[in-house]
Amino acid sequence: MNLKEFRTTKGIYPSFVAKELNVTVRHFSRIENGEGYMTKERAEKLSKIYNTQVSEIVEMYGGEIHE
């Protein structure tokens, strides 16, 4: 499962997540698709939004996490 599928199963809108991450919806879409810049801080915020572990977010992201 990737981040987009996971978010969809939770019933959370991309605009809400983008606002929480302080990025545009387009940038968030790129993050979900493994093309955007994922930071440790964003992974931590996503884990809180999705009520899951940071390690699960990192695994679903499938890319490199930047400090």
C-alpha positions as CSV (number, residue, x, y, z in Angstrom):
1,M,0.0,0.0,0.0
2,N,1.3,3.5,-0.8
3,L,0.6,6.8,1.0
4,K,-2.3,7.7,-1.3
5,E,-4.1,4.4,-0.9
6,F,-3.5,4.6,2.9
7,R,-4.9,8.2,3.1
8,T,-7.9,7.2,1.0
9,T,-8.7,4.3,3.3
10,K,-8.7,6.7,6.2
11,G,-11.1,9.0,4.4
12,I,-8.8,12.0,4.7
13,Y,-8.8,14.7,2.0
14,P,-5.5,15.7,0.4
15,S,-6.3,19.4,1.0
16,F,-6.4,18.7,4.7
17,V,-3.1,16.9,4.8
18,A,-1.4,19.5,2.6
19,K,-2.6,22.3,4.9
20,E,-1.3,20.4,8.0
21,L,2.1,19.9,6.2
22,N,2.2,23.5,5.1
23,V,2.6,22.5,1.4
24,T,0.5,22.9,-1.7
25,V,-1.9,20.2,-2.7
26,R,0.2,19.6,-5.8
27,H,3.3,19.2,-3.7
28,F,1.5,16.8,-1.3
29,S,0.4,14.8,-4.3
30,R,4.0,14.5,-5.4
31,I,5.0,13.3,-1.9
32,E,2.2,10.7,-2.0
33,N,3.6,9.4,-5.3
34,G,7.1,9.2,-4.0
35,E,8.3,12.1,-6.2
36,G,8.2,15.0,-3.6
37,Y,10.6,15.9,-0.9
38,M,9.8,13.9,2.3
39,T,11.5,15.1,5.5
40,K,11.6,13.4,8.8
41,E,9.4,16.2,10.2
42,R,6.7,15.6,7.5
43,A,6.9,11.8,8.1
44,E,6.2,12.5,11.8
45,K,3.3,14.8,11.1
46,L,1.8,12.3,8.7
47,S,2.1,9.6,11.3
48,K,0.1,11.7,13.7
49,I,-2.5,12.6,11.0
50,Y,-2.9,9.0,10.0
51,N,-2.6,7.6,13.5
52,T,0.2,5.2,12.6
53,Q,3.9,4.7,13.2
54,V,6.6,6.8,11.5
55,S,8.2,3.6,10.2
56,E,5.0,2.7,8.4
57,I,4.9,6.1,6.7
58,V,8.5,5.7,5.6
59,E,7.8,2.3,4.3
60,M,4.8,3.4,2.3
61,Y,6.7,6.5,1.0
62,G,9.4,4.2,-0.5
63,G,11.9,6.9,-1.1
64,E,14.7,8.7,0.8
65,I,13.8,10.6,3.9
66,H,15.7,13.8,4.4
67,E,16.7,15.3,7.7
